[in-house]
Amino acid sequence: MVAVWIGSAFLLGLLFHRLGMPPLVGFLVAGFGLNALGFEDNAVLEQAAHLGVLLLLFTVGLKVRFKNFVRAEVWGGALIHLAISGILIGVVLLLVGGMAAKVALVLALSLGFSSTVLAAKMLEEKRELRAFHGRVAIGILIVQDLIAVGLLAVGGGHTPSPWAGLLFALPLLRPAVSRLLDLSGHDELLVLCGAVLAIGIGGFGFELVGMSPELGALVFGALLADHPRAQELAKSLWGLKEIFLVGFFLQIGMAGVPDLNALLLAALLSLLLPLKALLFFFVLIRFRLRARTSFLTGLALASYSEFGLIVGQLAVKNGWLGEAWLVYLAVTVAVSFVVSAPFNRLAHRFYARFESRLCRFEMPQKHPDDEPISLGNAQIAILGMGRVGTGAYDFLKQRDARVIGLDSDPAKIERHLREGRRVLYADAEDSGFWTRLNLQNLDAILLAMPDAEAKRIAASQLRRRAYRGLISATNVYPEEAALILGAGATTTFNYFDEAGVGFAEHTWEALNQAGADDTPIAGGIKAEESV
């Protein structure tokens, strides 16, 4: 059974990947196909799907901060959008579904939510969880999750226990949780530590007090967001999370064999997805967010939530709906994933096409979190201040170059500022940033972001601005090099090739220095200096 699930998911995931679509679309189609062939969901697949969701939300939590949720655009955007979309979808369900007004309202509210799993996965794949629009999207999703808990409690589902009030004391556990992470090393214990925090303490702990285990996993991840090893923990869990998440998408597809009525309802509700994204766009614009931020956030949230299935199960259990509605909702959620995922993959290209029209709706005053447009007297700019960008910055600074770093991750920026580096917030994929930026003083721009598409867009935008200076970029795969050079980069360097050259160069210098001075050298530091 498991071999069939894995094999079909791999084959269809590979097919859709070759067609230029996200593999998760193939996983959903595999689920529908397995269901049509007579395979049914069981406890094994259900547990795998649940673990995948918990691990995903835990790793998302590792990249977010609580202070990002206490924002007017987060709470206002979530509440206003939910109220308007609930009314619109409720009217559609009343007219088409022929159900009672109370049931239509509950289902409309649940369909007004966006998929936390899909949005988090797409933002993570594009390295945009900590970009401004990514933080807004995740904040809105968390507010929706909190509302979902209340909705389930009112409907007779998960009712928070009196002990749930203790969750407000969770910040007090941060030192203990951080210490646990420090003691876990760098190998299998690190993976187990993440699994225990996400599944055992976060997921199961919240479930014990009547709260959503998914919310618990995300909260425990956020407790460690400021830890120096948070990203190492996220990377260690990556493969485990991806494998289990396949079970989630298979389970969605295997919820039932869609009949004509299910397909028609799913198609009708899918037509509302662009309206859902546009509604987010206009709501967020009113909070002074720029057109790009509002557009990308709205597109990330243009899906129906798996929470709709939970509400559907509750409605069937209470006798409000017939069992056929579970299939209808499963197909609707799955189709929204199929529609939303490819559009999110091409979100930046769509914005570039409609940018001039969308910018007309911007408010005169801009949000304070939008990017800076002045780099002062900097001679060299480095985009992407991870390990590679930081190493390049320090190297150039030691040679008295006027260098400045830019990154879309506020946590990194704060760390670099504490360490004495000059780093500003900027999103390299934002065409508006490049058009307002004064490039006259810049002799060279180094592109060290992790995402190849971001480097391609940045190089293209720079050349479109008639920038004549040097554009140097990193790459991981040969096909990325061709893509970046084709967009206008002057030169590109492979991570692994350059690491070998740097390693040999460093060893050669250490060897010559050791020959003149018998003191052993490790990591560029003499042994006596490292004590």
N, C-alpha and C positions, 0 to 999 in steps of 0.2 A: 504493500500500500504506500509506504513512505517513498519507496523507489519510484513509483508511478508519479506521485506528487512532484518530487524533485526533478525527475526527468522531463515531465511535461512543462513545468515552470521554466526550466532551463531552455528547452527548445523554442518555446514561444517567446520567452524573454529575449533570446538571441535574435529571433526573427524580427521582432519589433525594434530591437536595437539597431539592426542592419537597415531598417527602414527609416531610421532617424528619429524614432520615438522612444520615450522612456521604457525600460524593461518592465516596469510595474504594470504597464498596459498589457503586456504579454502575460503577466501573471494572472491578471483579472480574466483575460480571455481563456487562459488555461483552466481557471476555476469553472467558468461556464461550460467549457467543453467536457471536463470531468463529470460535472453534474449531469449533463445530457447523456453521458455514457453509463450512468447508473452509480457513480461513486458518490458517497455521502460524507458530509462533515462528521467528524467524531471528536472524542475528548482529546486525542493526541494533537490534532490540528488546532483545536480550540486553545489548548495550552500553549502551543508554539506561537500562535498569533498573539496571545495575551502577553507572553514574554517579550516578543518583538516590539510591541507597542510600549511596554514599560521601559525597555532598554533605550528605545528611540527617544522617548520623552525625558529620560534621565540625562542622556547626552545633550539634548537641547537645553535642559536646565543648566548644564555645565557652562553654557555659553551666554546665559542671560543673567540679568541682575534684577533684584526686587524693585529698585528705584525706577526702573523703566516702566513699571506698571502704574505708578502713581503719577500718571500723566493725563491731562484733559483729553488729548486726542485718542488715548487708549480707551478710557471708560466712556467718554462721549461717543466715540466712533462705534464702539460695541453696542451700547444701549440704543442709540438713535437708529443705527442700521437694523438692529434686531426688531425694533418696534415697526419700522416701515416695511421691512421684508416680510415680517410675520403677517401683517395685514394683506399684502399683495398675494403671498402664497396661500393664505387662508381663503381668500376669495376664489382662487383657482381650484382649490380642493373642494370648496362648497359647490361650485358650479359643475365640476367634472366628477368628483367622487361621490356626491350625493350623501354625505355623512352629516352627523349632528354638528352644530356650531362649536360645542365644547371640544369634540374630538378634532375637528378641523383646526382649531386654534392651537391645540397641543402639538399636532403634527407640523403645523406651519412654523411654530417657534423652533421645533427641532430641526426643520429643514432650513431655517434661517441661520443656523449655526454652520460654520465652515469646518472642514476636516482638519483636525489638528495633526493627524498622522501624515496626510498628503502634503500640507503646507510645510510642516517641519522637515519632511524628507526632501522636498524640492529646494527649499532654502538652504538646507545643509549641503546638498549636492552642488549648489552654485556658490558655496562659501559665503552666504549672505545672511546668516543668522544674526550676526552682530552689526550688519549694515543698518542704517537708520530705518529703512522700510522693513527690514527683517525684524528689528526690535519692536516696531509698531504692530506688525502682523502677529508676532508671538504674544505680545501683550493683550491684544484683542482676543486671541484664542483662549488665553487663560481666563479672562473675564467671562467669556462664553462658557468655559468649563465650570466656573463657579455658579453661573446662572443655571447650568444644566443640573448640578447637584440639587439646587433648590427646586427645580421643576420635577425631578424624580421624587423628591421628598413629598411634594404636594400630590403627585400622582400615585403615591403608594409604593414607590420603588425604594431606593436607598435613603433611609432616614438617618441623618447624623445623630449619634448618641450624645449624651451629656459630656462624655469624655472628649468629644471633638474640640472643646474649648482649649484643651491642653496644647493643641497644635500651634496656638499663638506663641507658645514658649519655645518653638523650634529653633529660633536664632540662638538660644542659649546652648544648643547642642553643637554649634559650629566648631568650637575648639576641639571637642571630643571626636567629631567626624573627621576633622582635618588631621588630627593625630593618628587616627586609624589609617588614613590614606598614606601618611608618612611612613608608617610601620610596614606597609604592604610591599615594599620593594618595587621592582620593575618587570617582573615576569608573571607567572600564572596567578600568584597571590593578588596582584593588582587587578587582574580580570575578575577574580572571585570577589574582591572587595567591592568593585563596581556592581557586580550582580547582586550581592547581599544588600547594598544600599538601595539599588533600584527596585529589586523584586521583594526582598525580605522585609526590610525596614520601611522603605517608602511605600511600595505597593501594598503589601499585606498589612502594614501598620495603619495606613489610612483606611483600608477596608474594614479593619477591626472596629474603628470608631464611626463607621457608616459613611465614610467619605470615598470619593472616587480614587481607586488605586493609581490611575493614570496621573491624576493631579499630584498624588503623593510622590511618584517617581520624579516628576518634573521639579517639585519643591525641593527634594533632597539633592537633586543635581544643582539647583540654584544655590543651595547652601555652600557648595564647593566652587562656585563660579570664580571666586577671587583667589583660589588656591593656586600656587605656582605650578602644580602638576595637574591641573584640571584638564588641559588639552592632551596631556599624555594619557590620562585615564580615558578620555573620549576616544582616542585613537586605538587604545588597547581593546575597547569594546566594539569597535567598528565591524569587524567580520562577524562576530557573534550576533550582533544586532541585525545585520543585513540578512543572515540566514533565517532567523526567526521571523523577520518581517515578511518574507516570502509567504509564510503561513498565513499572515493577516490578509494579504491580497488574494490568496487562493480561497480563503474562507469567505470573503466578500462575494467572490464569483460563484462559489458553490452553495450559496444560500437558497437557490431554487432555480428551476428551469423557467426562463421567462416566456410567457405566452404573449399573444398579440396585445392584450390589454396592458400588460406590464411594459411592453416596449413602447406603446403609444403614450402612456403616462410618463415614462422616463424621458421620451423625446420631447414631450410638452414641457416638463419641468426643466429639461436641459436648455430649452430656449430662454429660460429665465436667468441662466448663469451670467450672460453678458450684462443683463440688467443689475444683477447682484454686484458684479464688479464695478459697474458705473455708479451705483448707489454708494459704495464704499468710496469711490473717487470723489464724488461731490460732497459727501459728509466730511471727509478728511481735508478737502480743500478749504472748507469753512473754518478749520482749526489752524489755518495758515501754513499747512504743509505745502511743499512745492508740487507741481504737477507730476513730476517723475516719481516722487515718493508716494503720492496718493495712487498713481496708476499701478506701480509695482506691488503695493500693498493690496490693492483691490484685486489684482489678478491672482496673487498668492492665495487669497481667500475666496476665490470664485469656484467653490465646490460645495457639495452637500456632505454633512458630517456623518460619520459612522454612528454618532449618537442617535441619529434618526432610527437606526435599527433597534437600539435599546428601548427607545420610546415606543416603537412599533410592537416589540415583544410585550411591553407593559400594557399597551392598549389591547392586545389580543388576550392576554391573561385576565384582564378586567372585563372582557366581553364587549369592548367598545368597537373593535374591528374584527373582521373575519381573518382567518389565517392566510388567505391569499395576499393580504396587504403586506405581509412580511416579504414575500417575493417581490411585490411592486417596489417596496422601499429599497430592497437589496439591489435590484436592477437600477433604480434611480441613482443610488449612491455610486454604484460601479460605473455607470455611464458618465456621471459627473467627473469621476477620476479620469476616465478615458479622454474626455473632452478637455479637462483642465490641465492635465500633465503636459501635453505637447505645447500648449499656449504658454505655460510657465517657463518651459525650456527656452522659448524664443521671446521672452518678455521684453528684453532690451531692444531687440530688433523691431518689435511692434511699437515700442515707445519712440524709437528714432523715426519711424515712419509717420507717426501722428503727433510728434512733439509740438510743431508749430500751432496746431489746433488746440491741443490740450493746455498749453501754456497761457492761452487767453483767459482761462478760468482762474488763474492764480490770484490770490489776495495781494494787495499792495505791500503789506507787511509780511516778512518772511519768518518762519519758525527759527528760534535761536539755535537749533541743532543742525541747521543746514550748513553746507561746507563753506570754508573760507575761500576767498578769491585772491588773496595777496600772499605771496611767499617772501616778501621783503627783499633782501639783497642776495638771496640764495643763488649759488652758481650751479649746483647739482641737486636734483630732486629725486628721491627714492620712493617709489610707490610700493607699499607692502612691507611693513616693518616686522616681519617674522624673523626667524633665525638668519636667513640669507640676507634680508634687507638690513638687519641690525649689524651683521658682520661687515657689510659694504659701508654702512654709515660710519662705523668706528674706524675702519681702514682709511676712509677719505678724511675723516676729522683729524686723525693723527698726522695727516699730510697738509693740514691747515686749509683744506678746501671749505668753501662756504656751502655747506650741505644742509638739506632739510628733509625730513621724513614725512610721509603721508600714509594714513591707514584709515580703514573704515571701522575698526574695532576700538571703541572707547576704552576698554580695559587695557589694551596694549598701549594706547596713547598715554594713559595715566601712569603706567609703569615706566615708560620711556622718559616722561617728564620728571618723574622722581629720580631717575638715574642720570639726569642731566642732558638728555638729548632733546633736540628741537623737533617735535613731531606734531603735526596738525591733523585734523579730521578731514578726510576727503574720500569720495567714492570714484574710483577710476573709470567705472562704467557709466558715469553720469555725464552725458554730453553737455549739459548745462554748466557743469564745473569747468570743463575745458574752454567753453566759449567765453566765460567771464574771467578767465585766468590770464594774468600778464606774464607772457613767456619771454619777454625781451632779455632778462638777465640770466636765463637758464642756458648753459652750454651743453648740458647732458641730462637725460632723464633715464633712470634705471627702473625697469618694470620687474618687480620681484613678488607680485601677487601670486597666490597659489593657483588661480584659475586661468587656464589658457584663453578662454573667451574674453575675460577681463583685459588681458594683455593685448589681444587682437583689437578690441574696441578702443583701448587707450591709444595704441599706435595709430589706428585709423583716424581718431579724432585729432591727434596732434598734427598729422600730415594735412588734414583738412583745414587746420588753422594755419597752414603754411609754415609750420615749425621746421627750421633747417638744421637744428642741432642734432646731437647724437642721441639715438634711442637704443638702449641696450636692454635685452630681456632674457629671462631664464626660461628653460623648457625642461620637460621631463621625457617626452616621447618625440621621435623624429617628425611625426606628422604635425605636432604642435609647432615645431621650428618653422616648417614651411608656411603654416597658417599665420604666424606672427610676422615673419619676414614679408609675406605677401601683403600684410596690412600696412607696412611702412617702416618696420623696425630696421635699424642699421645693422645690428648684429644680435645674435642670440647664443646662449651658453647652456649646455646640458648640465643639470645638477650633478649627476654622477660622474661625468667626464671631468668636470671642473674640480669636483671633490678629490679625485685621484691626482690631478695636477697639483692642487693646493697641498695635499698630503705629502707628495713627493718633495715639493719645494720646501715645505716646513721641515721635513726630515733632513734635507740637504743642508739647510741653514743650521739646524741643531747639531748635525754631524760636524760641520766646520767649526762651529763655536765650541763644541766639546773637545775638538782637537786642540784648540788654543787654550781651553780652560777645562780641566779634567772633571769639573762639577757636572753630574748628570742633569739632563734637561728633560722635563715632561710637560707636554702641553704648552710649550713656549715659556715655561717658568722653571727656573733652577730649583733643584730639589730643596736646597736650603731656604729658598724664598717661599716655598709652598707650605712650610711648617707653620 
